[in-house]
């Protein structure tokens, strides 16, 4: 069984589905019994969701793309 320190260390990788099946099972097993780690898991997943929502709602300011292209000058790739 994993302890809190191990679980919290692997939490980001667990949320990103980057753990091997066995490792993920260990994290899930610990989360089922530890309210502190459950709280950390909920916090991280809610934070990611809030960032995802915020990032998809915002639009670039007018003229941003043009100013960005000017920063690169002649080094900008053009398929033409």
N, CA, C and O atoms as a CHARMM CRD file, in Angstrom:
* protein
*
  320
    1    1 UNK  N      0.84100  -1.18300   0.00000 PROA 1      0.00000
    2    1 UNK  CA     0.00000   0.00000   0.00000 PROA 1      0.00000
    3    1 UNK  C      0.88500   1.24600   0.00000 PROA 1      0.00000
    4    1 UNK  O      1.90800   1.29200   0.68300 PROA 1      0.00000
    5    2 UNK  N      0.49500   2.22100  -0.74700 PROA 2      0.00000
    6    2 UNK  CA     1.24900   3.46500  -0.84000 PROA 2      0.00000
    7    2 UNK  C      0.95300   4.34600   0.36700 PROA 2      0.00000
    8    2 UNK  O     -0.12700   4.29000   0.95600 PROA 2      0.00000
    9    3 UNK  N      1.94500   5.15900   0.71500 PROA 3      0.00000
   10    3 UNK  CA     1.68800   6.13800   1.76000 PROA 3      0.00000
   11    3 UNK  C      1.37600   7.47800   1.09800 PROA 3      0.00000
   12    3 UNK  O      1.45300   7.61400  -0.12300 PROA 3      0.00000
   13    4 UNK  N      1.02600   8.45200   1.91300 PROA 4      0.00000
   14    4 UNK  CA     0.63200   9.75700   1.38000 PROA 4      0.00000
   15    4 UNK  C      1.74300  10.40200   0.56200 PROA 4      0.00000
   16    4 UNK  O      1.48400  10.95100  -0.50900 PROA 4      0.00000
   17    5 UNK  N      2.96100  10.34100   1.04700 PROA 5      0.00000
   18    5 UNK  CA     4.07200  10.97400   0.35000 PROA 5      0.00000
   19    5 UNK  C      4.24900  10.37800  -1.04700 PROA 5      0.00000
   20    5 UNK  O      4.43300  11.11400  -2.01600 PROA 5      0.00000
   21    6 UNK  N      4.19600   9.07100  -1.15200 PROA 6      0.00000
   22    6 UNK  CA     4.32700   8.41500  -2.45700 PROA 6      0.00000
   23    6 UNK  C      3.15100   8.76200  -3.36300 PROA 6      0.00000
   24    6 UNK  O      3.33300   9.02700  -4.55100 PROA 6      0.00000
   25    7 UNK  N      1.95700   8.76000  -2.80400 PROA 7      0.00000
   26    7 UNK  CA     0.76500   9.05700  -3.59400 PROA 7      0.00000
   27    7 UNK  C      0.80000  10.48200  -4.12100 PROA 7      0.00000
   28    7 UNK  O      0.53300  10.71600  -5.29900 PROA 7      0.00000
   29    8 UNK  N      1.12800  11.43300  -3.25700 PROA 8      0.00000
   30    8 UNK  CA     1.17500  12.83000  -3.68700 PROA 8      0.00000
   31    8 UNK  C      2.26400  13.05600  -4.72500 PROA 8      0.00000
   32    8 UNK  O      2.11100  13.88600  -5.62100 PROA 8      0.00000
   33    9 UNK  N      3.35900  12.32000  -4.60500 PROA 9      0.00000
   34    9 UNK  CA     4.44600  12.42800  -5.57900 PROA 9      0.00000
   35    9 UNK  C      3.98400  11.97500  -6.97000 PROA 9      0.00000
   36    9 UNK  O      4.41500  12.52800  -7.98200 PROA 9      0.00000
   37   10 UNK  N      3.11800  10.97900  -7.01100 PROA 10     0.00000
   38   10 UNK  CA     2.66100  10.41700  -8.28300 PROA 10     0.00000
   39   10 UNK  C      1.31900  10.97900  -8.75300 PROA 10     0.00000
   40   10 UNK  O      0.82300  10.58400  -9.80800 PROA 10     0.00000
   41   11 UNK  N      0.73300  11.88400  -7.99300 PROA 11     0.00000
   42   11 UNK  CA    -0.61500  12.35800  -8.28900 PROA 11     0.00000
   43   11 UNK  C     -0.73400  13.00700  -9.66500 PROA 11     0.00000
   44   11 UNK  O     -1.68100  12.72300 -10.39900 PROA 11     0.00000
   45   12 UNK  N      0.19800  13.86100 -10.02100 PROA 12     0.00000
   46   12 UNK  CA     0.14400  14.52300 -11.33000 PROA 12     0.00000
   47   12 UNK  C      0.20900  13.50100 -12.45900 PROA 12     0.00000
   48   12 UNK  O     -0.54900  13.58400 -13.42500 PROA 12     0.00000
   49   13 UNK  N      1.11100  12.54600 -12.33300 PROA 13     0.00000
   50   13 UNK  CA     1.22900  11.50600 -13.35800 PROA 13     0.00000
   51   13 UNK  C     -0.03300  10.65000 -13.40800 PROA 13     0.00000
   52   13 UNK  O     -0.43800  10.20200 -14.48000 PROA 13     0.00000
   53   14 UNK  N     -0.65100  10.42200 -12.25800 PROA 14     0.00000
   54   14 UNK  CA    -1.89900   9.66600 -12.21200 PROA 14     0.00000
   55   14 UNK  C     -2.99600  10.42900 -12.94900 PROA 14     0.00000
   56   14 UNK  O     -3.70900   9.85100 -13.77000 PROA 14     0.00000
   57   15 UNK  N     -3.13400  11.70300 -12.66500 PROA 15     0.00000
   58   15 UNK  CA    -4.16300  12.52200 -13.31200 PROA 15     0.00000
   59   15 UNK  C     -3.93300  12.58200 -14.81900 PROA 15     0.00000
   60   15 UNK  O     -4.89000  12.60300 -15.59300 PROA 15     0.00000
   61   16 UNK  N     -2.68300  12.61100 -15.23100 PROA 16     0.00000
   62   16 UNK  CA    -2.34700  12.65000 -16.65700 PROA 16     0.00000
   63   16 UNK  C     -2.36800  11.27400 -17.31200 PROA 16     0.00000
   64   16 UNK  O     -2.05800  11.15200 -18.49700 PROA 16     0.00000
   65   17 UNK  N     -2.72900  10.24000 -16.56300 PROA 17     0.00000
   66   17 UNK  CA    -2.76900   8.85300 -17.05500 PROA 17     0.00000
   67   17 UNK  C     -1.40700   8.40500 -17.58200 PROA 17     0.00000
   68   17 UNK  O     -1.32100   7.72400 -18.60400 PROA 17     0.00000
   69   18 UNK  N     -0.35000   8.79200 -16.88000 PROA 18     0.00000
   70   18 UNK  CA     1.00800   8.43900 -17.27800 PROA 18     0.00000
   71   18 UNK  C      1.58600   7.29000 -16.46300 PROA 18     0.00000
   72   18 UNK  O      2.72000   6.87700 -16.70500 PROA 18     0.00000
   73   19 UNK  N      0.83400   6.77000 -15.50800 PROA 19     0.00000
   74   19 UNK  CA     1.33100   5.67800 -14.67900 PROA 19     0.00000
   75   19 UNK  C      1.02500   4.33800 -15.33400 PROA 19     0.00000
   76   19 UNK  O      0.03600   4.19200 -16.05400 PROA 19     0.00000
   77   20 UNK  N      1.88300   3.37300 -15.07500 PROA 20     0.00000
   78   20 UNK  CA     1.59300   2.00600 -15.48800 PROA 20     0.00000
   79   20 UNK  C      0.35300   1.53200 -14.74000 PROA 20     0.00000
   80   20 UNK  O      0.01100   2.06900 -13.68600 PROA 20     0.00000
   81   21 UNK  N     -0.30900   0.53500 -15.28200 PROA 21     0.00000
   82   21 UNK  CA    -1.55800   0.04300 -14.68900 PROA 21     0.00000
   83   21 UNK  C     -1.38300  -0.30000 -13.20700 PROA 21     0.00000
   84   21 UNK  O     -2.20700   0.08800 -12.37900 PROA 21     0.00000
   85   22 UNK  N     -0.33600  -1.01200 -12.87900 PROA 22     0.00000
   86   22 UNK  CA    -0.10300  -1.39900 -11.48100 PROA 22     0.00000
   87   22 UNK  C      0.09300  -0.17100 -10.60000 PROA 22     0.00000
   88   22 UNK  O     -0.45200  -0.10900  -9.49800 PROA 22     0.00000
   89   23 UNK  N      0.86700   0.80800 -11.07400 PROA 23     0.00000
   90   23 UNK  CA     1.10100   2.02800 -10.28800 PROA 23     0.00000
   91   23 UNK  C     -0.20600   2.78600 -10.05900 PROA 23     0.00000
   92   23 UNK  O     -0.45700   3.29700  -8.96700 PROA 23     0.00000
   93   24 UNK  N     -1.02900   2.85300 -11.09900 PROA 24     0.00000
   94   24 UNK  CA    -2.31300   3.54400 -10.98000 PROA 24     0.00000
   95   24 UNK  C     -3.21800   2.83600  -9.97600 PROA 24     0.00000
   96   24 UNK  O     -3.93700   3.48500  -9.21700 PROA 24     0.00000
   97   25 UNK  N     -3.18000   1.51000  -9.97400 PROA 25     0.00000
   98   25 UNK  CA    -3.98900   0.75500  -9.01400 PROA 25     0.00000
   99   25 UNK  C     -3.56400   1.05500  -7.57700 PROA 25     0.00000
  100   25 UNK  O     -4.40500   1.13400  -6.68200 PROA 25     0.00000
  101   26 UNK  N     -2.26800   1.22100  -7.35800 PROA 26     0.00000
  102   26 UNK  CA    -1.76400   1.53900  -6.02000 PROA 26     0.00000
  103   26 UNK  C     -2.28100   2.90900  -5.58300 PROA 26     0.00000
  104   26 UNK  O     -2.70300   3.08300  -4.43900 PROA 26     0.00000
  105   27 UNK  N     -2.24500   3.87900  -6.49700 PROA 27     0.00000
  106   27 UNK  CA    -2.74100   5.22200  -6.17700 PROA 27     0.00000
  107   27 UNK  C     -4.23900   5.17100  -5.88300 PROA 27     0.00000
  108   27 UNK  O     -4.69800   5.75200  -4.90000 PROA 27     0.00000
  109   28 UNK  N     -4.99400   4.48800  -6.72200 PROA 28     0.00000
  110   28 UNK  CA    -6.44500   4.38100  -6.51600 PROA 28     0.00000
  111   28 UNK  C     -6.74700   3.73400  -5.17000 PROA 28     0.00000
  112   28 UNK  O     -7.62300   4.19200  -4.43600 PROA 28     0.00000
  113   29 UNK  N     -6.03200   2.68500  -4.85500 PROA 29     0.00000
  114   29 UNK  CA    -6.23000   1.99600  -3.58200 PROA 29     0.00000
  115   29 UNK  C     -6.00300   2.94300  -2.40800 PROA 29     0.00000
  116   29 UNK  O     -6.76300   2.93500  -1.43900 PROA 29     0.00000
  117   30 UNK  N     -4.96600   3.74700  -2.49700 PROA 30     0.00000
  118   30 UNK  CA    -4.68000   4.69600  -1.41800 PROA 30     0.00000
  119   30 UNK  C     -5.74700   5.78900  -1.35700 PROA 30     0.00000
  120   30 UNK  O     -6.19000   6.16900  -0.27300 PROA 30     0.00000
  121   31 UNK  N     -6.15500   6.29000  -2.51600 PROA 31     0.00000
  122   31 UNK  CA    -7.16400   7.35100  -2.54100 PROA 31     0.00000
  123   31 UNK  C     -8.49300   6.89700  -1.93800 PROA 31     0.00000
  124   31 UNK  O     -9.23100   7.70700  -1.37800 PROA 31     0.00000
  125   32 UNK  N     -8.79300   5.62000  -2.05000 PROA 32     0.00000
  126   32 UNK  CA   -10.05000   5.09800  -1.49600 PROA 32     0.00000
  127   32 UNK  C    -10.09800   5.20100   0.02600 PROA 32     0.00000
  128   32 UNK  O    -11.17900   5.25800   0.61200 PROA 32     0.00000
  129   33 UNK  N     -8.93300   5.22600   0.66300 PROA 33     0.00000
  130   33 UNK  CA    -8.90600   5.18300   2.12900 PROA 33     0.00000
  131   33 UNK  C     -8.34300   6.43600   2.78800 PROA 33     0.00000
  132   33 UNK  O     -8.38400   6.54600   4.01300 PROA 33     0.00000
  133   34 UNK  N     -7.82200   7.37500   2.02100 PROA 34     0.00000
  134   34 UNK  CA    -7.15200   8.53900   2.60700 PROA 34     0.00000
  135   34 UNK  C     -7.86800   9.82700   2.20500 PROA 34     0.00000
  136   34 UNK  O     -7.80200  10.24300   1.04800 PROA 34     0.00000
  137   35 UNK  N     -8.53800  10.44300   3.14200 PROA 35     0.00000
  138   35 UNK  CA    -9.28100  11.66800   2.83700 PROA 35     0.00000
  139   35 UNK  C     -8.35900  12.84300   2.52300 PROA 35     0.00000
  140   35 UNK  O     -8.73000  13.72000   1.74200 PROA 35     0.00000
  141   36 UNK  N     -7.16600  12.87700   3.11400 PROA 36     0.00000
  142   36 UNK  CA    -6.22500  13.95700   2.80700 PROA 36     0.00000
  143   36 UNK  C     -5.80400  13.90000   1.34100 PROA 36     0.00000
  144   36 UNK  O     -5.79400  14.92100   0.65300 PROA 36     0.00000
  145   37 UNK  N     -5.45900  12.71800   0.87100 PROA 37     0.00000
  146   37 UNK  CA    -5.03800  12.56900  -0.52200 PROA 37     0.00000
  147   37 UNK  C     -6.22100  12.72600  -1.47800 PROA 37     0.00000
  148   37 UNK  O     -6.05500  13.20100  -2.60200 PROA 37     0.00000
  149   38 UNK  N     -7.40800  12.33000  -1.03300 PROA 38     0.00000
  150   38 UNK  CA    -8.60800  12.56900  -1.83600 PROA 38     0.00000
  151   38 UNK  C     -8.79300  14.06800  -2.05000 PROA 38     0.00000
  152   38 UNK  O     -9.13000  14.50700  -3.15000 PROA 38     0.00000
  153   39 UNK  N     -8.57300  14.84500  -1.00000 PROA 39     0.00000
  154   39 UNK  CA    -8.68300  16.29800  -1.10600 PROA 39     0.00000
  155   39 UNK  C     -7.66500  16.87100  -2.06500 PROA 39     0.00000
  156   39 UNK  O     -7.98300  17.76600  -2.84800 PROA 39     0.00000
  157   40 UNK  N     -6.43800  16.36400  -2.01300 PROA 40     0.00000
  158   40 UNK  CA    -5.39900  16.82300  -2.94000 PROA 40     0.00000
  159   40 UNK  C     -5.77500  16.46700  -4.36900 PROA 40     0.00000
  160   40 UNK  O     -5.60100  17.27500  -5.28000 PROA 40     0.00000
  161   41 UNK  N     -6.29000  15.25800  -4.56700 PROA 41     0.00000
  162   41 UNK  CA    -6.71600  14.82500  -5.89800 PROA 41     0.00000
  163   41 UNK  C     -7.82300  15.73300  -6.42400 PROA 41     0.00000
  164   41 UNK  O     -7.76400  16.18200  -7.56900 PROA 41     0.00000
  165   42 UNK  N     -8.82400  16.00400  -5.60400 PROA 42     0.00000
  166   42 UNK  CA    -9.92500  16.87700  -6.01100 PROA 42     0.00000
  167   42 UNK  C     -9.42400  18.27800  -6.33400 PROA 42     0.00000
  168   42 UNK  O     -9.85500  18.87900  -7.31800 PROA 42     0.00000
  169   43 UNK  N     -8.52000  18.80300  -5.51700 PROA 43     0.00000
  170   43 UNK  CA    -7.96500  20.13100  -5.76100 PROA 43     0.00000
  171   43 UNK  C     -7.26200  20.17900  -7.11100 PROA 43     0.00000
  172   43 UNK  O     -7.50300  21.08800  -7.90500 PROA 43     0.00000
  173   44 UNK  N     -6.39600  19.21000  -7.37600 PROA 44     0.00000
  174   44 UNK  CA    -5.63400  19.20500  -8.62800 PROA 44     0.00000
  175   44 UNK  C     -6.53900  19.03700  -9.84600 PROA 44     0.00000
  176   44 UNK  O     -6.32800  19.69600 -10.86400 PROA 44     0.00000
  177   45 UNK  N     -7.53400  18.17100  -9.75800 PROA 45     0.00000
  178   45 UNK  CA    -8.42200  17.98900 -10.90700 PROA 45     0.00000
  179   45 UNK  C     -9.29400  19.22200 -11.13200 PROA 45     0.00000
  180   45 UNK  O     -9.53600  19.60000 -12.27900 PROA 45     0.00000
  181   46 UNK  N     -9.76900  19.85200 -10.06100 PROA 46     0.00000
  182   46 UNK  CA   -10.56600  21.07300 -10.20900 PROA 46     0.00000
  183   46 UNK  C     -9.72100  22.22500 -10.74200 PROA 46     0.00000
  184   46 UNK  O    -10.19200  23.01900 -11.55700 PROA 46     0.00000
  185   47 UNK  N     -8.47600  22.31700 -10.28500 PROA 47     0.00000
  186   47 UNK  CA    -7.58200  23.35700 -10.78100 PROA 47     0.00000
  187   47 UNK  C     -7.32300  23.17800 -12.27000 PROA 47     0.00000
  188   47 UNK  O     -7.37200  24.14700 -13.02800 PROA 47     0.00000
  189   48 UNK  N     -7.05200  21.96400 -12.69200 PROA 48     0.00000
  190   48 UNK  CA    -6.82700  21.69900 -14.11500 PROA 48     0.00000
  191   48 UNK  C     -8.06200  22.05000 -14.94000 PROA 48     0.00000
  192   48 UNK  O     -7.94900  22.62800 -16.02000 PROA 48     0.00000
  193   49 UNK  N     -9.23300  21.70100 -14.43300 PROA 49     0.00000
  194   49 UNK  CA   -10.46300  22.01100 -15.14800 PROA 49     0.00000
  195   49 UNK  C    -10.65500  23.52400 -15.26100 PROA 49     0.00000
  196   49 UNK  O    -11.03600  24.02000 -16.32100 PROA 49     0.00000
  197   50 UNK  N    -10.39700  24.25100 -14.19100 PROA 50     0.00000
  198   50 UNK  CA   -10.53700  25.71000 -14.22000 PROA 50     0.00000
  199   50 UNK  C     -9.56500  26.32900 -15.22100 PROA 50     0.00000
  200   50 UNK  O     -9.92700  27.24700 -15.95600 PROA 50     0.00000
  201   51 UNK  N     -8.34700  25.83200 -15.24700 PROA 51     0.00000
  202   51 UNK  CA    -7.35600  26.34000 -16.20200 PROA 51     0.00000
  203   51 UNK  C     -7.79100  26.02400 -17.62600 PROA 51     0.00000
  204   51 UNK  O     -7.68400  26.86900 -18.51400 PROA 51     0.00000
  205   52 UNK  N     -8.28200  24.80800 -17.84300 PROA 52     0.00000
  206   52 UNK  CA    -8.73000  24.40400 -19.18000 PROA 52     0.00000
  207   52 UNK  C     -9.87000  25.29800 -19.66200 PROA 52     0.00000
  208   52 UNK  O     -9.87300  25.74000 -20.81100 PROA 52     0.00000
  209   53 UNK  N    -10.83100  25.56300 -18.78600 PROA 53     0.00000
  210   53 UNK  CA   -11.96600  26.41100 -19.15300 PROA 53     0.00000
  211   53 UNK  C    -11.48700  27.82500 -19.45100 PROA 53     0.00000
  212   53 UNK  O    -11.88100  28.42000 -20.45400 PROA 53     0.00000
  213   54 UNK  N    -10.64700  28.35500 -18.59100 PROA 54     0.00000
  214   54 UNK  CA   -10.15000  29.72200 -18.77800 PROA 54     0.00000
  215   54 UNK  C     -9.33500  29.83500 -20.05300 PROA 54     0.00000
  216   54 UNK  O     -9.46600  30.81100 -20.79100 PROA 54     0.00000
  217   55 UNK  N     -8.50100  28.85100 -20.31400 PROA 55     0.00000
  218   55 UNK  CA    -7.62600  28.89600 -21.48800 PROA 55     0.00000
  219   55 UNK  C     -8.41800  28.80600 -22.78800 PROA 55     0.00000
  220   55 UNK  O     -7.99400  29.37100 -23.79700 PROA 55     0.00000
  221   56 UNK  N     -9.53400  28.12500 -22.79300 PROA 56     0.00000
  222   56 UNK  CA   -10.30300  27.98800 -24.02900 PROA 56     0.00000
  223   56 UNK  C    -11.27100  29.14000 -24.25100 PROA 56     0.00000
  224   56 UNK  O    -11.77200  29.31200 -25.36300 PROA 56     0.00000
  225   57 UNK  N    -11.54300  29.92600 -23.23000 PROA 57     0.00000
  226   57 UNK  CA   -12.47300  31.04600 -23.38000 PROA 57     0.00000
  227   57 UNK  C    -11.79800  32.30200 -23.89200 PROA 57     0.00000
  228   57 UNK  O    -12.41100  33.08200 -24.62100 PROA 57     0.00000
  229   58 UNK  N    -10.57700  32.50300 -23.52900 PROA 58     0.00000
  230   58 UNK  CA    -9.90200  33.74400 -23.88100 PROA 58     0.00000
  231   58 UNK  C     -9.54200  33.78500 -25.35400 PROA 58     0.00000
  232   58 UNK  O     -9.20500  32.77100 -25.96600 PROA 58     0.00000
  233   59 UNK  N     -9.62200  34.97100 -25.89400 PROA 59     0.00000
  234   59 UNK  CA    -9.20500  35.20000 -27.26700 PROA 59     0.00000
  235   59 UNK  C     -8.00800  36.13200 -27.24000 PROA 59     0.00000
  236   59 UNK  O     -7.82100  36.90900 -26.30400 PROA 59     0.00000
  237   60 UNK  N     -7.21000  36.03800 -28.27800 PROA 60     0.00000
  238   60 UNK  CA    -6.05200  36.92100 -28.37500 PROA 60     0.00000
  239   60 UNK  C     -6.52300  38.34900 -28.61700 PROA 60     0.00000
  240   60 UNK  O     -7.51800  38.56600 -29.30900 PROA 60     0.00000
  241   61 UNK  N     -5.82100  39.31600 -28.05800 PROA 61     0.00000
  242   61 UNK  CA    -6.18200  40.71500 -28.30400 PROA 61     0.00000
  243   61 UNK  C     -6.02400  41.05800 -29.78600 PROA 61     0.00000
  244   61 UNK  O     -5.23100  40.43900 -30.49600 PROA 61     0.00000
  245   62 UNK  N     -6.78100  42.04100 -30.23700 PROA 62     0.00000
  246   62 UNK  CA    -6.67600  42.48700 -31.62800 PROA 62     0.00000
  247   62 UNK  C     -5.24200  42.86400 -31.95700 PROA 62     0.00000
  248   62 UNK  O     -4.58500  43.56100 -31.18300 PROA 62     0.00000
  249   63 UNK  N     -4.76500  42.41100 -33.08400 PROA 63     0.00000
  250   63 UNK  CA    -3.42900  42.75100 -33.55100 PROA 63     0.00000
  251   63 UNK  C     -2.31600  41.92100 -32.94500 PROA 63     0.00000
  252   63 UNK  O     -1.15400  42.10600 -33.30500 PROA 63     0.00000
  253   64 UNK  N     -2.63400  41.01200 -32.03700 PROA 64     0.00000
  254   64 UNK  CA    -1.59200  40.22600 -31.37400 PROA 64     0.00000
  255   64 UNK  C     -0.81000  39.37700 -32.36700 PROA 64     0.00000
  256   64 UNK  O      0.42100  39.35600 -32.33300 PROA 64     0.00000
  257   65 UNK  N     -1.50900  38.68500 -33.24200 PROA 65     0.00000
  258   65 UNK  CA    -0.83100  37.80600 -34.20300 PROA 65     0.00000
  259   65 UNK  C      0.11400  38.60800 -35.09400 PROA 65     0.00000
  260   65 UNK  O      1.22600  38.16600 -35.38200 PROA 65     0.00000
  261   66 UNK  N     -0.32300  39.76900 -35.52200 PROA 66     0.00000
  262   66 UNK  CA     0.52000  40.60500 -36.37700 PROA 66     0.00000
  263   66 UNK  C      1.77300  41.06600 -35.63100 PROA 66     0.00000
  264   66 UNK  O      2.87100  41.04000 -36.18700 PROA 66     0.00000
  265   67 UNK  N      1.61200  41.48700 -34.37500 PROA 67     0.00000
  266   67 UNK  CA     2.76900  41.92200 -33.58500 PROA 67     0.00000
  267   67 UNK  C      3.72800  40.76500 -33.33300 PROA 67     0.00000
  268   67 UNK  O      4.94600  40.94400 -33.33700 PROA 67     0.00000
  269   68 UNK  N      3.17800  39.59500 -33.11800 PROA 68     0.00000
  270   68 UNK  CA     4.01400  38.41800 -32.91200 PROA 68     0.00000
  271   68 UNK  C      4.81600  38.10300 -34.17000 PROA 68     0.00000
  272   68 UNK  O      6.01000  37.81500 -34.08600 PROA 68     0.00000
  273   69 UNK  N      4.18600  38.15200 -35.31300 PROA 69     0.00000
  274   69 UNK  CA     4.87800  37.87900 -36.57800 PROA 69     0.00000
  275   69 UNK  C      5.99000  38.90100 -36.82000 PROA 69     0.00000
  276   69 UNK  O      7.04200  38.55000 -37.35300 PROA 69     0.00000
  277   70 UNK  N      5.77300  40.14200 -36.44000 PROA 70     0.00000
  278   70 UNK  CA     6.79800  41.17000 -36.60300 PROA 70     0.00000
  279   70 UNK  C      8.02400  40.86700 -35.75300 PROA 70     0.00000
  280   70 UNK  O      9.14300  41.19500 -36.14700 PROA 70     0.00000
  281   71 UNK  N      7.83300  40.25900 -34.61600 PROA 71     0.00000
  282   71 UNK  CA     8.95800  39.90400 -33.74300 PROA 71     0.00000
  283   71 UNK  C      9.89700  38.91500 -34.41300 PROA 71     0.00000
  284   71 UNK  O     11.10000  38.92200 -34.14800 PROA 71     0.00000
  285   72 UNK  N      9.36200  38.07000 -35.27100 PROA 72     0.00000
  286   72 UNK  CA    10.18100  37.05900 -35.93100 PROA 72     0.00000
  287   72 UNK  C     10.81000  37.56400 -37.21800 PROA 72     0.00000
  288   72 UNK  O     11.75600  36.95900 -37.72300 PROA 72     0.00000
  289   73 UNK  N     10.30900  38.64000 -37.74300 PROA 73     0.00000
  290   73 UNK  CA    10.87900  39.20700 -38.95700 PROA 73     0.00000
  291   73 UNK  C     10.86700  38.21600 -40.10900 PROA 73     0.00000
  292   73 UNK  O      9.85800  37.55700 -40.35900 PROA 73     0.00000
  293   74 UNK  N     11.99400  38.11200 -40.81200 PROA 74     0.00000
  294   74 UNK  CA    12.09600  37.24200 -41.98200 PROA 74     0.00000
  295   74 UNK  C     12.28500  35.77100 -41.61900 PROA 74     0.00000
  296   74 UNK  O     12.34800  34.92600 -42.51200 PROA 74     0.00000
  297   75 UNK  N     12.37500  35.45000 -40.34700 PROA 75     0.00000
  298   75 UNK  CA    12.60400  34.06800 -39.93000 PROA 75     0.00000
  299   75 UNK  C     11.31700  33.25300 -39.82500 PROA 75     0.00000
  300   75 UNK  O     11.34900  32.10700 -39.37500 PROA 75     0.00000
  301   76 UNK  N     10.20500  33.81900 -40.22700 PROA 76     0.00000
  302   76 UNK  CA     8.92500  33.12900 -40.13100 PROA 76     0.00000
  303   76 UNK  C      8.77000  32.19400 -41.31500 PROA 76     0.00000
  304   76 UNK  O      8.98400  32.59300 -42.46000 PROA 76     0.00000
  305   77 UNK  N      8.39800  30.94400 -41.04400 PROA 77     0.00000
  306   77 UNK  CA     8.17500  29.95700 -42.09600 PROA 77     0.00000
  307   77 UNK  C      6.90900  30.28700 -42.85000 PROA 77     0.00000
  308   77 UNK  O      5.87600  30.58000 -42.24800 PROA 77     0.00000
  309   78 UNK  N      6.98700  30.24100 -44.15100 PROA 78     0.00000
  310   78 UNK  CA     5.81700  30.43900 -44.98500 PROA 78     0.00000
  311   78 UNK  C      5.76900  29.31200 -46.00400 PROA 78     0.00000
  312   78 UNK  O      6.75500  29.08800 -46.70600 PROA 78     0.00000
  313   79 UNK  N      4.65600  28.59600 -46.10800 PROA 79     0.00000
  314   79 UNK  CA     4.58800  27.47600 -47.04400 PROA 79     0.00000
  315   79 UNK  C      4.53900  27.91100 -48.49800 PROA 79     0.00000
  316   79 UNK  O      4.62100  27.06500 -49.38800 PROA 79     0.00000
  317   80 UNK  N      4.40700  29.19600 -48.76500 PROA 80     0.00000
  318   80 UNK  CA     4.32000  29.68500 -50.15900 PROA 80     0.00000
  319   80 UNK  C      5.63400  29.62700 -50.87700 PROA 80     0.00000
  320   80 UNK  O      5.71600  30.00200 -52.04700 PROA 80     0.00000
